[in-house]
Amino acid sequence: MRTPIILYLYAAFLAACGLAAFAMSGFAANARTALIVGFGTAIIIALCAWLASMIHKQKTAGMIGIHVGLILPLIFAVLFGWRAYKAYGDPSGGKLYLAIILAIMALGSVIVFGLLLRARPKAAGQK
């Protein structure tokens, strides 16, 4: 049951990062994409957490939630890292806050992936 908890906390982290990026932009109208990305990814991960929590009732739905929830942090880490690199390289320098938030999101995604791997149940016969 640890996997859904990790995923729900990860969803909260993503939403908080999106909100922080929007606030760091001075609540600019063109920075609403930070909210969309933060809350959009959080909703997807929360859906995975909900599915993963159903593992005892509906094994197939639970396994889908667990495995999709395991893969998405890696995909998000690559995307957030790539976008952070692009924002950091902006010659105007006005998007440094975005590069920092995205780098934090990428690092957090890698950490969550590691936590999810450690939370996996051991296969039968393994110590």
VENVENVEN-V686979 format. One record per helix or strand. SS is the DSSP state (@ for helix, = for strand). FROM is the first residue (numbers start at 1). TO is the last residue. If there is no record, write none. Layout:
((SS	FROM	TO) (SS	FROM	TO))
//
This chain:
((@	2	24) (@	29	53) (@	59	88) (@	96	119))
//
